[in-house]
């Protein structure tokens, strides 16, 4: 699908930069990122315009949302752990920043905002798979900020007519994930450890499960959400739709790399959930979404 002009907030991050690369083939893409967690080296400046700035800056967004068709709002302070250590900053960026994005998009007559939400909003509810109709139960400030962002998106659609869709990502993985960050995701950490013949750190007993989503499927979902009018005002799970135990994940990575792996066990982290598995029937219905990458196929690609 071709649009004239696109803004990606948080476009220097892992997901945002991957989305920018895919969309830049047919569109004019502008990236806004304050580089708190994003990195310039993730960007190909020949295919997009980069603006260093904060989504809480109303003047910055107002000037850069003029004549924009679609805003992909990826910017956020990620990580459950970070939000527990510093809930105030997470709240400011993820809630006040999102409100500013929506308000500026509305004022600029942007056609649609696609919001990056998170499966963390479900918390540790026992029912599996996680369905959008379930009552949210966030266990961390980060999860609460994402849920608040969803409510704001729905309100701006219901009250002001700004088209919005919130995508609840389930454990996204792929290229450009930083294994050296204090808050690095589990897959790049495991790959780095096993490649270097170091113990894999497991929080808890390793029997916790996750539904991992390959980055190309997330890109597919974002593009489909921007096109789909049926998805306006909705929250939608984006995942592969199957779960794997963390211990099994480590062993799968070990078999692909060809190195043996050993384990180092630590206490479970505050705010982490035990099991995660998505029902993706709503994504199939409203977005015609079909995940293309099993966990094995995705891992083989990035390894």
N, C-alpha and C positions, 0 to 999 in steps of 0.2 A: 504493500500500500504506500502511495506517495502523498506526502503533505508538503506544504511550502516551507514552513519553519517550525522547528522543535526546540524546546529547552529541556535539558536533563539536569535537575538539581542533584548534587552529589555525583556528578558525572565522571569524577576522577577516581571513584571507588571501584571496587571489584565488579559489582553488578552494573553500575552506571556506565563505566568505560566499555564494558562488553556490549551494552545496549547501544552506546554511541557508535561503536564500530559497525554494528549491524545496520543502523538507521542511516548512517552517513553516505551509504551507497546511492540513495535516492532522495535525500532530504538535506536541507540546510540545518545543521545541528549546532546549538550553542550550549556550552556546559558552564554551570555555576557551581563552584566548589571552594570551600575555604581551606582545603588541604589539611584539615585536622586529622582525618583518617585516610583521605584519598591521596593519590600520588601522581605527580606530573608524568612520570615515566609510563603510566598506564595509558596515556593519551597519544594519539597521532594527530598532532596539531595541523597537519596538512588536510585533514578531513573534517575538522570541527573548529569552532571558535571557543577559546577558553577564557573565562572571566573569574578571577579570584575574588570571592566574596561570600558573605554569610547570608543564609536565607532569612535571618531575622532583620535584615536591612531592607526596610520598605522602599526606600529611594532606589536602591540597586535593582530590586525586583520590578518595580514600576517601569523603570527605563528599559529593562531587558525583556519584559513580557509584551511590549508593544508589537502588534502584528504577528503574534505567535499563535500557531494552530493548536499544538498539543504540548502539555507539560507532563513529563514523566518525573514525578517527585520521589527520588531515591534518597535524597539527603537525610541523614539522621546520625545521631551518636549511637553506634551499635553496641551490642554486648550487654547481656544480663549482668555480668560481674561488674562492669564499669558503672552501670546504673545503681547498683547497690552501694558502691563506694562513694559515688557522687550523684545522688538523685536530683539535685538542684539543676546542674548543668544539663543532664539528660532531659529533664522537664522543659527547660528553656528552649533547647534546640528542637526537640521532637514535637512539642506541643505548640509553643509560641511560634516556632519556625514554620510549622505546617499551617497554622492559622494564617500567618502572613502570606504564605504561598497561595492559599485558597482565596484570600481577600484580594491580592494583587491580580490573580488570574481572573477573578470575577470582574474587577474594574477594567481589565484590559480586553474583556470579551474573548478570552481564550476558549477554544471549542471544547476541550476536555482536559481533565487532570486525572492521571493514573497514579495512584498512591501505593507505595511499597509498605505493606503492613507485614505482620509476622504471625506464625503459628503459636508463638509464645503467649498470645492473648487467651488461649484455651486453658493454660495452666496444667495442673495435674489431674484433670477430670478422668475418671476411670473408664468412661465409655470410649470405645474405639470402634471404627475410625472416627476422627474428629469431623463433625459436620457443622456447617455454617449456622445451622439453627440452634446449636447448643448454647447454653448460657456461658459467657466468657468467665474465666476465673484467673486473672493475671497474678503471677507470683513474684513479680519484680517491678521496680519502677519503669524499666524499659518496656516491659509488656503492657503496662498501664498506659504509657505514652502512645504506643501504637494503637491501642484500643480507642483512646481519645481521638487520635487522628482519624480513625474510621468514622467515629460519630460526627466529627466535624465535616468530613467528606459527604456523608449522607445528609446532614443538615443543609449544607450549601447546595446540594442537588434539590432537596425538598423545598427549601425556602426561596432560594435565588435562581434555581434553574441551571446552575453550573453543573455540567455533566461530569460525574466522577465515578471511578471504580477503584475499590481497594483490593489489592491482591495479597493474600496471606501466604507468604513464602514459607516453605518447609525446608530448612537446612540446605541452603543453596551451596553448591561447590563447583569449582572449575578453575581455569587459569586466572592468574593475577591475584590469587589469595595469598596473603602474606603469612608465612609460617613463623616469622620472627616477632610478630606483634604480641604484646602482653595478653591481648584478647583474641588470639588467633583461633580460627575454627578448627574442628577436630581433624578433618581430612588432611589439610596441609601439614598440620603438626605430626600426624601419624606418618605421612610420606617422608617428611624430613628425618624423623627419628629412625625409621626402618632403612632408609637409604644410607644413613650414617652408622648403622649397626648399634644404635642406642636404644635403651628400654622405652617402650611406649607407655606413657602415663595414662592410667585409667582412674577416673574419679568414680568411686563406688565399686561395685562388683563386676561391671562390664556387661551385665545382662540388660541394661537399659537399651531401649530401641529408638531408632530414628528413621524417618522417611526422608531420604536424601534426594535432592532435586538438582539435576545438572543445569548449568548456566544457560545452555541453548534452549532448554525447555522454558526457562524463565523469560528469556527474550521473546520466544514465540508467544507466551501468554501476555506480555506487555503490549505487543503489537496488535494482537487480537482484541485486547481490552480497549485499546484506543479506537479501533474500528467499530466495535460492537455497541450498538445502541441498546440492545437487550440487557447489557451488563450495567447500564447507568444506575447509580445509586445502590449498587450491590457490593457485598464483600464475598470474595471468592478464594477458595483454597487452591494453591498452586504447588503441586508435588508430583512425585512419581506414582504414589498410591500403593507402595509396598514398604515394609519396614525391615530393618536388619539390626541385629544386636551389635553393640560397640565392639565386643570381643571378636565377633565374626567379621566385622569391618576391617579390623587390624590384620586378621589372618588373610583376608582377601587381598589387601594391599601388599602383604608380605609375599603372597604367591605370585602376584603380578610383577613385583620388583625382582623377586628371586632371592631375597635375603630372609633369614630366619628372624623372628621377632620375639623379644622378651618383654615382660610387663612389670611396671612399677605401679602399685595400687595406692591411691590416696583417698581420703574421706570424700564423700559426695559434696558438691559445691552448693552453697545456698542459692536458691532460686532455680536450680536445674530441675527439669521434669523427668519422670521415670520412663514414660512411653509416649511415642508420637507416631501417628499414622493418619493420613488424610483420606477423606472421602472426596474424590475429585469429580463426582457426577455433575455438580453444578457448573464447574469449569467446562466440562464437555457440552453441557446443555447451552450455556450462554455464550461461550467463546469458541465452540468447536475445537477445544483444546485436546490434544492427544500427545502425552509425553513420549519422546522418542528414545530416551536413554535410560536403560537399567543402570543400577549402581555399578555393575561390572563393566558395562560398555563405557560409562562415563569415566571411571577410574582408569581404564586402559587408555582413553584419549589423553588425559592430563599427565599420566605417568610416562 
